[in-house]
């Protein structure tokens, strides 16, 4: 059974995910954004799924976002990592190369 605090945490998480999607999508249509994310992944995302995440209807699943992080080495990887950081903060560790280079 959900308590009020858990429900509030879920709503905050949905808002955070929505802001990430909005930031990365920019001026692109949902279809264009979905096409960009789908070019290398096995199980493509529909534009409706992305719309549902952006509108806070549903949260993305970890297993849905992880392939994006693994398949790309550009903005899409960072997009996926930003989402994963929100979904599973206990598993997220900053890239040590970036942390070390910033401290130099």
PyMOL commands that set and color helices and strands:
alter all, ss='L'
color gray80, all
select helices_A, chain A and resi 4-25+30-38+47-54+62-71+75-87+96-103
alter helices_A, ss='H'
color red, helices_A
deselect
rebuild
show_as cartoon
